[in-house]
Structure formats: C-alpha cells, structure tokens
Amino acid sequence: MFAKIEINGTIEIVTGLHIGGSSAFSAIGAVDSPVIKDGRTNMPMIPGSSLKGKIRTLLAKRYNNIVAQTPDDDAECLTRLFGSSKKGNIKTSKVLFSDMFIENMDELRQVGLTGPTEVKFENSIQRATAVANPRQIERVVRGAKFPLHLIYEVTKEEEIVEDFKILKDGLQLLEYDYLGGNGSRGYGRVKISNIQLEVVVGDVDDTIMEKCQKIMEC
C-alpha cells in the first residue's frame, strides 16, 4: 500500500521563541544572538529539522525503556515512524517536516508591533567576582503564527492509527515543553491548533481517516 496524508495546522508562539541563527558577521552593537531567518524575506522561520528533532527527543523520553545512545536505538515504534540509519536496520522516515515561515505579520502590525522579533537583554553574573556579562537575545514575539505542514507516508494500513497516536503524543508533549533554546528561562512555549488531515496521494479508508482526525483533535 502507498499513500500520503497531508497534516496541516498552526503553531502559535506563546512566549518569545529563540531558534538561533548565525551571528558570524554581526556589526558592533548588533544583537549577540539573532534568530534564524528566511534568506529571501529576512523574516523569522522555524526549521523543520528543529521541530522534528524536538518532537523525536520528547517521544524518546516517553517511549524508550532505556536511555538510547543515538536516535537509531530508539524504540521500534519511533524508528518505524522517524527512520533509522543503523546498519542492518535502515528505515526511511514516514514523516516529512517542512520549514515554517511566519504567516500573520499583518495581524501583528495591527496590534502595534513594527516587526516580528524583539530583543531581550539578559545578564549572567559571575558569583565569585560579581562581574556582569550582558547580552542581547533576539526572540520571535508572542502571538506570531507559523503554518504547520507535515506529510505522512502510508506504507501499512494497520500502522496508521498507532502512528498518528504517537504523532499526537509528540505535539502534545511539545506544548508542555518548549521549542528552541532557553526554555528553562521561559522561552519557546507554543500552542498547536487547527490540525486537519487530507489524503493527497492514493487512497486511505475513510474510517481510518476519521479515527486519525479525532486523535489529532483531542
């Protein structure tokens, strides 16, 4: 069996998001730690690799019985879904993650914002000397929205529902964790909503699709 299911939704930033970009050529006085941006528009983006890596890490904590040395040593249900490059157990990923680009800039401007990011000033203090080390960290502002777009490749009909339960677990765990850096300091909380499924290649039984849609809406 071969089919593809498109998964669309919205990721809304609840607290300032920092996924770091390059500061190698920053001018004097520029932000110390900028966010990653789309090269064409210079607007913030969420790399698909960042989302995939975070979700897989959270799911590894949930499903692995022991601490896996590498992602290739994850539980079978995870390597089946996300792939494995382990010799003798090579599997391709069933889920394709797309890069995400901010989609509600007009809405943000209507509430008075001039740009999609903010600069947060922070200080780290050396305990022994009390010397301050100030820094400027760029963050995507709360309220920014990014279109979630995944493609799930169907290989076995009997695995679809279980795979979607795992995906739902991953997205839910992410909402109770954080995306990007500095999560322990309040950065990177997100809300995921408006998830819709559509078969875009091949055919999938309507009953299975209804079950999967209900799973993703819970």
Buried (B, 14 or more C-beta within 10 A) or exposed (E): EEBBBBBEBBBBBBBBBBBBBEEEEEEEEEBBBBBBBEEEEEBBBBBBEBBBBBBBBBBBEEBBEEEBEEBBBBBEBBBBBBBBEBEEEEBEBBBBBBBBBBBBBEEBEEEEBEEBBEBBEEEEEEEEEEEEEEEBBBBBBBBBBBBBBBBBBBBEEEBBBBBBBBBBBBBBBBBEBBBBBBBEBEBBBBEBEEBEBEBEEEEBEEEBBEBBBEBBEE
